[in-house]
Amino acid sequence: MTRALAATSGMRWPKPSAVLELLKPITWFAPMWAFACGAVSSGIAFSEQWLAVFTGVLLAGPLVCAMSQAINDWHDRFVDAINEPDRPIPSGRVPGQWGLYIAGIWTALSLVVATVLGPWVLGATVIGLMLAWAYSAPPLRLKNNGWWGNAAVGFSYEGLAWFTGAAVLIGAFPDWRIVTLAVLYSIGAHGIMTLNDFKAIEGDRQMGVRSLPVQLGAENAARVACVVMTVPQVVVIALLVQWGQPVFAAAVAALLLAQGALMARYLLNAASLHENPYKNAAIYNATGTTLYVIGMLVSAFALRGLLTGAVS
């Protein structure tokens, strides 16, 4: 145990500001956005069930996602002591076993809220919570292997959240086309998670965490991430054309072309990437990933128009 962790193990209560930092509000955006995409794709007006939509957004972000951050930081406390010693647990601002307690409390709250929203939402939430614990906690600790860990996060943050957003409004299992796009964008999110791992290469290597940048090296991991992010979007474009939504398909294609230019500049340029892989990955996440999630919403509106037209 590090000195910071050991020295604060006798402290009793964490400050609310430290708890909020542990729950990482900035990470809530991804599942909340995916939930919104699912709600849009359902074809049902938000005004008809605004309270359920609001509750679902809280479930996706401040509850399930926040819980995943707490349990991840708890089990990563020794890695974080190397990579980011100022984080709440290794710094001692969330003392003792409070990181674990908060994860447990948030798990229970998530299940209560999901129960209110119906059986399909509850089922998706249970799967998401199980993946969150399996990602961080022994004996599975999926994050020890970047292939499995990134798949778990991508599926939870994008696919399950998208499914949940549609299920909240529909009140039943969503249309197969909604599920198909949710799965495709989940696969693409695997690449986004790979880029997030660039920030912790040294600590992961020391602690035996086999992220893709550790397994493959920064350059090869970046290439894999580019392929994994690109291929599902190509499939989405083809499906939108097949479903009679060429304008939306063209919009997603334009966004993908812009992502390709950014990939070439920041992720596929070996000299630039070798110079500072973390900085390049961070720049791409702030630009190319933004275009990716905009494409998600465009696809959601395409499905909304398609399903509304089918109903009418």
DRENLO-935137 format. One line per field, with one value per residue (C-alpha): residue in one letter; residue number from 1; z, y, x. Coordinates in Angstrom, 1 decimal, m for minus. Last residue first. Example, Ala and Ser with C-alpha at 12.3 -4.5 7.8 and 13.67 -1.06 7.14 Angstrom:
// residues 2
aa c(S, A)
i c(2, 1)
up c(7.1, 7.8)
north c(m1.1, m4.5)
east c(13.7, 12.3)
//
This chain:
// residues 312
aa c(S, V, A, G, T, L, L, G, R, L, A, F, A, S, V, L, M, G, I, V, Y, L, T, T, G, T, A, N, Y, I, A, A, N, K, Y, P, N, E, H, L, S, A, A, N, L, L, Y, R, A, M, L, A, G, Q, A, L, L, L, A, A, V, A, A, A, F, V, P, Q, G, W, Q, V, L, L, A, I, V, V, V, Q, P, V, T, M, V, V, C, A, V, R, A, A, N, E, A, G, L, Q, V, P, L, S, R, V, G, M, Q, R, D, G, E, I, A, K, F, D, N, L, T, M, I, G, H, A, G, I, S, Y, L, V, A, L, T, V, I, R, W, D, P, F, A, G, I, L, V, A, A, G, T, F, W, A, L, G, E, Y, S, F, G, V, A, A, N, G, W, W, G, N, N, K, L, R, L, P, P, A, S, Y, A, W, A, L, M, L, G, I, V, T, A, G, L, V, W, P, G, L, V, T, A, V, V, L, S, L, A, T, W, I, G, A, I, Y, L, G, W, Q, G, P, V, R, G, S, P, I, P, R, D, P, E, N, I, A, D, V, F, R, D, H, W, D, N, I, A, Q, S, M, A, C, V, L, P, G, A, L, L, V, G, T, F, V, A, L, W, Q, E, S, F, A, I, G, S, S, V, A, G, C, A, F, A, W, M, P, A, F, W, T, I, P, K, L, L, E, L, V, A, S, P, K, P, W, R, M, G, S, T, A, A, L, A, R, T, M)
i c(312, 311, 310, 309, 308, 307, 306, 305, 304, 303, 302, 301, 300, 299, 298, 297, 296, 295, 294, 293, 292, 291, 290, 289, 288, 287, 286, 285, 284, 283, 282, 281, 280, 279, 278, 277, 276, 275, 274, 273, 272, 271, 270, 269, 268, 267, 266, 265, 264, 263, 262, 261, 260, 259, 258, 257, 256, 255, 254, 253, 252, 251, 250, 249, 248, 247, 246, 245, 244, 243, 242, 241, 240, 239, 238, 237, 236, 235, 234, 233, 232, 231, 230, 229, 228, 227, 226, 225, 224, 223, 222, 221, 220, 219, 218, 217, 216, 215, 214, 213, 212, 211, 210, 209, 208, 207, 206, 205, 204, 203, 202, 201, 200, 199, 198, 197, 196, 195, 194, 193, 192, 191, 190, 189, 188, 187, 186, 185, 184, 183, 182, 181, 180, 179, 178, 177, 176, 175, 174, 173, 172, 171, 170, 169, 168, 167, 166, 165, 164, 163, 162, 161, 160, 159, 158, 157, 156, 155, 154, 153, 152, 151, 150, 149, 148, 147, 146, 145, 144, 143, 142, 141, 140, 139, 138, 137, 136, 135, 134, 133, 132, 131, 130, 129, 128, 127, 126, 125, 124, 123, 122, 121, 120, 119, 118, 117, 116, 115, 114, 113, 112, 111, 110, 109, 108, 107, 106, 105, 104, 103, 102, 101, 100, 99, 98, 97, 96, 95, 94, 93, 92, 91, 90, 89, 88, 87, 86, 85, 84, 83, 82, 81, 80, 79, 78, 77, 76, 75, 74, 73, 72, 71, 70, 69, 68, 67, 66, 65, 64, 63, 62, 61, 60, 59, 58, 57, 56, 55, 54, 53, 52, 51, 50, 49, 48, 47, 46, 45, 44, 43, 42, 41, 40, 39, 38, 37, 36, 35, 34, 33, 32, 31, 30, 29, 28, 27, 26, 25, 24, 23, 22, 21, 20, 19, 18, 17, 16, 15, 14, 13, 12, 11, 10, 9, 8, 7, 6, 5, 4, 3, 2, 1)
up c(m40.5, m38.5, m41.2, m41.7, m38.0, m38.1, m41.0, m39.7, m36.3, m37.8, m39.7, m36.6, m34.7, m37.5, m37.3, m33.5, m33.9, m36.5, m33.9, m31.7, m34.3, m35.1, m31.4, m31.5, m34.3, m32.5, m28.7, m28.9, m31.7, m29.6, m26.6, m28.8, m30.2, m26.7, m25.4, m28.3, m28.1, m30.5, m31.7, m32.9, m35.0, m36.6, m37.2, m38.8, m38.5, m35.3, m35.4, m39.0, m40.8, m38.1, m38.4, m42.2, m41.6, m39.1, m41.7, m44.1, m41.4, m40.8, m44.6, m44.7, m41.8, m43.7, m46.9, m45.1, m43.6, m47.1, m48.5, m46.0, m47.9, m45.6, m47.9, m47.9, m44.1, m44.0, m46.1, m44.0, m40.8, m42.3, m43.1, m39.5, m38.2, m40.2, m39.2, m35.4, m35.4, m38.2, m36.5, m33.2, m34.7, m36.3, m33.0, m31.3, m33.9, m33.3, m29.5, m29.0, m29.5, m26.0, m24.0, m26.4, m26.4, m22.6, m20.9, m17.3, m15.7, m13.1, m14.6, m18.1, m17.0, m15.2, m18.3, m20.8, m18.8, m21.1, m24.2, m22.7, m23.8, m27.4, m27.0, m25.5, m28.7, m30.7, m28.7, m29.3, m32.9, m31.7, m29.6, m32.6, m34.5, m31.6, m31.2, m34.9, m35.0, m31.9, m33.5, m36.7, m34.7, m33.3, m29.6, m26.9, m25.1, m23.3, m26.4, m24.6, m22.0, m24.5, m26.9, m24.3, m22.8, m26.2, m26.7, m23.2, m23.7, m27.0, m26.2, m22.7, m21.8, m25.1, m25.4, m21.8, m22.2, m25.5, m24.2, m21.3, m23.5, m26.1, m23.7, m21.4, m17.7, m18.1, m17.9, m14.2, m14.1, m10.5, m9.6, m10.1, m12.8, m16.0, m14.2, m11.9, m14.9, m16.9, m14.2, m13.8, m17.6, m17.7, m14.7, m16.4, m19.6, m17.7, m15.7, m18.8, m20.4, m17.2, m16.6, m15.7, m12.0, m11.8, m13.4, m10.6, m7.9, m9.7, m10.1, m6.5, m5.4, m7.7, m6.5, m2.9, m3.8, m5.7, m2.9, m0.4, m2.6, m2.8, 0.9, 1.8, 3.7, 2.5, m0.4, m0.2, 0.4, m2.6, m3.9, m3.7, m4.9, m7.9, m7.1, m7.6, m11.3, m13.1, m10.2, m7.4, m10.1, m10.6, m6.9, m6.8, m9.8, m8.0, m6.2, m9.3, m11.4, m8.8, m8.6, m12.3, m13.0, m10.3, m12.1, m15.4, m13.8, m11.6, m12.8, m16.4, m17.7, m14.8, m14.8, m18.5, m17.8, m15.2, m17.6, m20.3, m17.9, m16.9, m20.5, m21.5, m24.2, m24.5, m25.7, m28.9, m30.0, m33.1, m31.0, m32.7, m30.6, m27.3, m28.4, m29.4, m26.0, m24.3, m26.4, m25.3, m21.6, m22.0, m23.4, m21.3, m18.0, m18.2, m17.4, m14.2, m12.7, m9.8, m7.9, m8.4, m7.0, m4.0, m3.5, m3.6, m1.1, 1.4, 2.3, 5.8, 8.3, 8.1, 9.4, 5.9, 5.3, 6.0, 4.3, 1.0, 0.9, 1.9, m0.9, 0.0)
north c(6.5, 3.8, 3.1, 6.8, 7.2, 4.2, 5.6, 9.1, 8.0, 5.7, 8.5, 10.7, 8.0, 7.8, 11.6, 11.2, 8.5, 10.5, 13.3, 10.7, 9.9, 13.6, 14.2, 11.2, 12.8, 16.1, 15.8, 12.1, 12.9, 15.5, 13.1, 10.4, 12.8, 14.0, 10.4, 9.2, 12.0, 11.7, 8.2, 9.5, 12.3, 10.0, 7.2, 9.4, 7.0, 8.4, 12.2, 13.4, 10.3, 9.8, 13.4, 13.0, 9.8, 11.5, 14.1, 11.3, 9.6, 12.8, 13.1, 9.5, 10.1, 13.0, 11.0, 8.2, 10.7, 12.0, 8.4, 7.1, 4.4, 1.5, 0.2, 3.6, 3.6, 0.1, 1.0, 4.0, 2.0, m0.6, 2.0, 3.3, m0.2, m0.4, 3.0, 2.8, m0.7, 0.2, 3.4, 1.7, m1.1, 1.5, 3.3, 0.0, m0.7, 2.7, 2.7, m0.8, m4.0, m5.4, m2.2, 0.0, m2.7, m2.7, m5.6, m4.4, m5.9, m3.2, m1.8, m1.8, m0.3, 2.5, 3.3, 3.1, 5.1, 8.0, 5.8, 3.7, 6.3, 5.6, 1.9, 3.0, 4.9, 1.8, m0.3, 2.4, 1.3, m2.1, m0.3, 1.8, m1.3, m2.9, 0.2, 0.3, m3.2, m2.8, 0.1, m1.9, m4.8, m2.6, m2.1, m4.6, m3.1, 0.1, 2.1, 5.2, 3.6, 0.8, 3.3, 5.0, 1.6, 0.2, 3.2, 2.9, m0.8, m0.2, 2.9, 3.0, m0.7, m2.3, 0.0, m0.7, m4.4, m4.5, m2.3, m4.8, m7.9, m6.8, m4.6, m7.5, m6.6, m4.5, m7.7, m8.0, m11.5, m12.5, m9.7, m6.4, m3.7, m4.9, m7.6, m5.0, m2.7, m5.7, m6.8, m3.3, m3.1, m6.5, m5.5, m2.2, m3.9, m6.2, m3.4, m1.3, m4.3, m4.9, m1.4, 2.1, 1.7, m1.3, 0.7, 3.3, 0.7, m1.2, 2.0, 2.9, m0.5, m0.2, 3.4, 2.1, m0.6, 1.7, 4.2, 1.5, 0.4, 3.9, 4.4, 1.6, 3.8, 7.4, 9.3, 12.3, 9.9, 10.9, 7.3, 7.4, 10.9, 11.2, 13.2, 10.1, 9.9, 7.4, 5.7, 6.0, 5.4, 1.9, 1.3, 2.7, 0.8, m1.5, 1.5, 3.7, 1.2, 0.7, 4.4, 5.0, 2.1, 3.6, 6.9, 5.2, 3.4, 6.3, 9.8, 8.8, 6.1, 6.2, 10.0, 9.9, 7.3, 9.4, 12.4, 10.1, 8.6, 12.1, 13.3, 10.5, 12.0, 15.1, 12.9, 12.2, 8.5, 7.5, 5.1, 6.5, 9.7, 7.8, 5.6, 8.6, 10.2, 7.1, 7.2, 10.8, 9.9, 6.9, 9.1, 12.3, 10.6, 10.5, 14.3, 13.7, 11.7, 9.7, 10.0, 13.8, 13.9, 11.9, 14.3, 17.3, 15.6, 15.2, 11.7, 10.4, 8.4, 8.8, 5.7, 4.6, 8.0, 7.2, 3.9, 5.2, 8.1, 5.9, 3.5, 0.0)
east c(m47.9, m46.1, m43.6, m43.0, m42.4, m40.0, m37.9, m37.9, m36.8, m34.3, m32.7, m32.8, m30.8, m28.3, m27.7, m27.4, m24.7, m22.9, m22.6, m21.0, m18.4, m17.7, m16.9, m14.7, m12.7, m12.2, m11.6, m10.7, m8.3, m6.5, m6.3, m4.9, m2.3, m1.3, m1.0, 1.1, 3.6, 6.6, 5.7, 2.3, 3.8, 6.4, 3.9, 1.2, m1.7, m3.2, m3.0, m3.0, m4.3, m7.0, m8.0, m8.5, m10.4, m12.7, m13.6, m14.4, m16.6, m18.6, m19.2, m20.3, m22.7, m24.3, m24.5, m26.3, m28.7, m29.5, m29.7, m32.4, m34.1, m33.4, m30.6, m28.9, m29.1, m27.7, m24.7, m23.9, m24.2, m21.8, m19.3, m19.7, m19.0, m15.8, m14.3, m14.0, m12.5, m10.1, m8.9, m8.5, m6.4, m4.1, m3.8, m2.9, m0.3, 1.4, 1.2, 2.6, 0.6, 0.1, 0.7, m1.3, m3.9, m4.3, m2.6, m2.6, 0.5, 1.0, 4.1, 2.8, m0.5, 1.3, 3.4, 0.6, m1.9, m3.0, m3.0, m5.8, m8.4, m7.4, m8.3, m11.7, m12.5, m11.6, m14.1, m16.6, m16.9, m18.3, m20.8, m21.8, m22.6, m24.6, m26.8, m27.3, m28.6, m30.7, m32.5, m33.0, m34.4, m37.2, m37.0, m38.1, m41.0, m42.1, m41.4, m40.1, m37.9, m36.9, m35.4, m33.3, m32.3, m31.2, m28.9, m27.5, m26.9, m25.1, m23.1, m21.6, m22.2, m21.2, m18.2, m17.1, m17.3, m15.6, m12.8, m12.2, m12.2, m9.7, m7.7, m7.0, m6.5, m9.7, m11.7, m11.1, m12.6, m11.6, m11.4, m13.1, m12.8, m14.5, m16.5, m18.0, m19.0, m20.1, m22.5, m23.8, m24.5, m26.2, m28.4, m29.2, m30.3, m32.6, m34.0, m34.7, m36.5, m38.4, m39.8, m38.6, m39.4, m37.1, m34.3, m34.5, m34.1, m31.4, m29.3, m29.7, m28.4, m25.3, m24.7, m24.6, m22.1, m19.8, m19.9, m18.9, m16.0, m14.6, m15.3, m12.9, m10.5, m10.4, m11.8, m9.5, m6.6, m4.6, m4.8, m8.6, m9.5, m7.0, m3.9, m1.6, m2.4, m0.2, 1.7, m0.9, m3.5, m2.2, m2.5, m6.0, m7.2, m9.6, m11.3, m11.0, m12.9, m15.6, m16.2, m16.1, m18.6, m20.9, m20.9, m21.8, m24.7, m26.0, m25.1, m25.1, m27.5, m29.9, m30.1, m30.9, m33.5, m35.2, m35.4, m36.8, m39.3, m40.4, m40.7, m43.0, m45.3, m43.1, m40.2, m42.0, m41.8, m39.8, m37.6, m34.5, m34.6, m34.8, m31.9, m29.8, m30.7, m29.4, m26.2, m25.7, m26.3, m23.9, m21.1, m21.7, m21.4, m17.6, m17.3, m19.3, m16.4, m17.9, m14.7, m14.7, m18.3, m17.1, m14.1, m16.4, m18.8, m15.9, m15.0, m15.8, m13.9, m10.1, m8.2, m7.0, m5.5, m1.9, m2.0, m3.3, m0.9, 2.0, 1.3, 0.0)
//
